[in-house]
């Protein structure tokens, strides 16, 4: 019974995380339509194409939100 409640909680948390971040991404894509300020991102081996600065910042924020929430899910599991 406890396992079912825990799985239900994890599923609800994951679905909330997924919908929240997808909605943020859609708002980011809609809002970035007329951006003219573009930069390249330097990766270890190469560079990306010119991307709008707001898109780079927005994707960084969204990926941090995803990884932070997944980390918190793992920490809650270990402490219980």
N, C-alpha and C positions, 0 to 999 in steps of 0.2 A: 504494500500500500504506500509506504514512504517513497519507494523507488518511482512509482507512478506519479506521485505529486511532484517529485524532484524533476522528472522528465517533462512533466507538463509545465513547470516553471521555466525550465531551460528552453523549451520550445517557444513559449510565449516571449521570453526575453530575446531569443534569436530572431523571431518574426518581427518584434518591435525594432530591433537593431537594423534588420534588413530594410523594413519599410521606411524608417526614418532616414537612413543613409541614401536610399534610392530616391526618395523625394528631395533630399538636399542636392543630389546630383542632377536631377531634372531641373530644379530651380537654377542651379549653376549653369547648365547648358542653355536654358532660356535667357538668362541674364547676360551671358557672355557674347551674345549674338553681334553686338555692335562694337566690340572692343578692338581698338587699333594698336594698343601698346603690346608688342610681342617680344619675347625673349626666347633664347635657347637654353635648355637644361643640359649641363655637362654631366654625362654619366662617366663611369670608370673607363670604358673602352671607346665610347663615341659620344655624339651629341644628338639631341632630338631635333625635330623640325621646329620652326618658329611657332611657339604656342602663346596665347594670351596670358599675361601675368596673372590675372584673376583666376584663370583656369588652373594654373600651377598651384596657386595658394589654396584654392578650393579643393582640389583633389588631395593635396597634402592634409588639409583639415579632415576631409572625409575618411581617408585611409587611417589617420590617427584615431579618429572616433571608432572605427571598426576594430582596430587592433587593441585599443584601450578597453573597449567593452568585452572583447573576447578574453583578454587577460584577466579582467575582473571576474568573469564567469569561472575561469579556472581557479582563481584564488579563493573564491567562495566555496568551491567544491573541496579544496584541500583543507580549509579551516574547519569544516563541519565534521 
